[in-house]
Amino acid sequence: MSERTAQLSVRDGRWTLYVALMGVPVSQWPEHHFGAGVVPTPSERSRALTGLGFVFTDGATWAWEEYPEQPDDDTSPVRLLASILVRSRDGSWS
């Protein structure tokens, strides 16, 4: 089964979890929206991914990265992006 990258990001205070599918329009990527507030817990993220038809790959861990909203501007607000490797539960999305 093919590995994919699931990512968690926040925009306007709302966290979104999505699975990037190469060769598929972004509008068709599986995604789950969490309510506004604190970062979803690892178990909440896991349940959301399961609902989207994905599971973590063996030994996968969340990696957090920060990036500026406006590239090359060190006064720009910082955004957070988390990612983890996943695979389809049933072999679809391959």
N, C-alpha and C positions, 0 to 999 in steps of 0.2 A: 504494500500500500504506500502511496505517495505521502510524503510529509508536506505540511503546509505551515504557514506562520499565522498564528492568531495574535491580534494586537488589541490593546486596551488604551484608549486615549480619552481625553476630556476636552470638551469645547463648550463654552458658556455654562460651566458648572455641571454638565451632564456627561457621565461616563458612557462610552460605547465600546463594545467588544465586537470585533469582526474577524473574519478569516479571509485572508488575501488569496484569491484564486487567479493565477496567471492565465491570461488569454480570455478572461471573462470580464465583462464590463463591471466597473466598480458598483454600479447601481444594483447588480445582481449578487454581490458578495453576501454571504450569510452574516447577519449582524443581530446583536441584542443590545437594547438600550436599558441602562440602569437609571434609576432616579437621580436627582441632584443630591449632592452631599458628599459623604466620605467615599474614599476609594473602596470599591467592592472587595470583599474578602476573597482569599483564594478559593474557598468552598463555593461562594456565590459565582465566581468566574467559572469554576468547574461545572456547576449545574447549568449555567448558561451555555457553555460549549457543548455539553451533552444534549441540551435541547436543540442545538443547531446541527447535531449529528456528528460531533467530533469528540475525541478524547486526547489526553496528553500522550505524547510519545514516552517510552520508557526513560526515566531519569531526567525528563525535561523540568526546567525550573524557569520561573519568570525572571526576565532581565529588564531592568529599568534604564531608560535613557532620557536625557533632557536635551532639548533643542530650542533655539530662539524662535519666537514667532516670526521675526523679521531677520532673515539670514544676514550676517555681517554687521549686525547692530547690537553691540554689547549692552545697550540700555533696553533692548526689547524684552518683553515678558518671556519667561521660560515656560515651555510646555513639557509635559511628561508623556512618555510612550512606553508601555510595557509590551513585551512580546514573549511568546513561548511556542515551541514546536508541537503541532498536533497532527493527528491522522484521522481519517474518516472512520467512524464506527463500523460501517457496512461495506466499505470499498467504493462508494460513490465519490464524486468529485475527484476522480483520479486523472 
